[in-house]
Amino acid sequence: MADEYTRPIEEREEQFKIFDKIKSKVPYIAPEKIEKDVRKAIQAIRKKRV
């Protein structure tokens, strides 16, 4: 019975370990920089459509 409860928790913890490993390899980029780049990309696409 307890195994039914602990197994999903253990699986979830393993998944988060994978996410943490991936996240540790990605360089930090300020959210403002990302927002600025996204805005510029959207504007460029919109200009092409007109």
Helices and strands as residue ranges (DSSP letters): H 2-25, H 31-49
